[in-house]
Amino acid sequence: MIHTIFSDKAASITDLKKNPMGTVKAAGGPVAILNRNQPVFYCVPAAEYEAMMELLEDMKLNEIADARAGEVGIPVSIDEL
């Protein structure tokens, strides 16, 4: 069976169990964790994960803004607030 791996680096789950921080440090970035030569999950450093979450949030906010782009606003006076 062919699997696409979305990482330049890969390690076995055995290696990860033996030395989790060493595996992440040696990879220097995201690492695909393999079990019997099949990717089972990706181990991503915290800073990169946080950046991905920020990007996803920005994408969702852009989607909301695009959906509301054609809406007509309601004029309000600052004194009325």
N, C-alpha and C positions, 0 to 999 in steps of 0.2 A: 504494500500500500504506500502511496506517495503522500507526503505531508509537506505543506508549505510552512517554513519556519520564518517568522517575522523578527529575526534577530541575527546579528553577525556572529554571535557566540552561543554555544550550547554546552550544557553540562548534564551529567546523569543525576538522577535523584539520589543515588548512593553518595556521589561527591557532595551534594548539597547537605545531606544528613551528617556526613563526616565533619564538614567544615563550612557552615553556612556563610559566615562573613568572609572567609577566604575565597569562596566561590564567587561571591558578588564582587569582591575587590579585584580578583584576577580578571574578571570579565570587563571591568571598567565601564560598565553600562548595563543595559538590559541583557538578560541571559535567558535562553529557552531551557527549561528543565525537561529532560527526556526520561521516560520510563519505558524500557524495552524498545528503545530507538523511536519512540513516538512522543511528540511534544504533549506535555500534560498541563503545563502552565508557564508563565513568564515571571521572572523575578526582576523587578524594576527598582532601581535606587529611589529613595524617598523624594529627592529633588525632582527627578524626571517624572515621577508619578504625580506630584503636585502640579508640575507644569502641564501635564496632560489633562488633569482635572480643571485647571484654569482655562485651558483651550476649549474643552467641552462646554464649560459654562458660558464662555464668550460666544461659542457657536449657537447655543440655545438662545442667548439674549439677542443675537443678531437675527435669528429666525423670528422671534417675537417682534422685534423692531420692524422687520420687513413686512410681517403680517399686518402691522398697524400703520404702515406708511401711507395708506390711502384713506385713513380715517379723517373725518372732519372734526376739528377741535371745537370746544365750547368756550367762547370768550368769557373771561372772568376778570373782574376788577380786583386789584390787590386790596382795595378797601373793603370789598365784600368778604374777603377771607378773614 
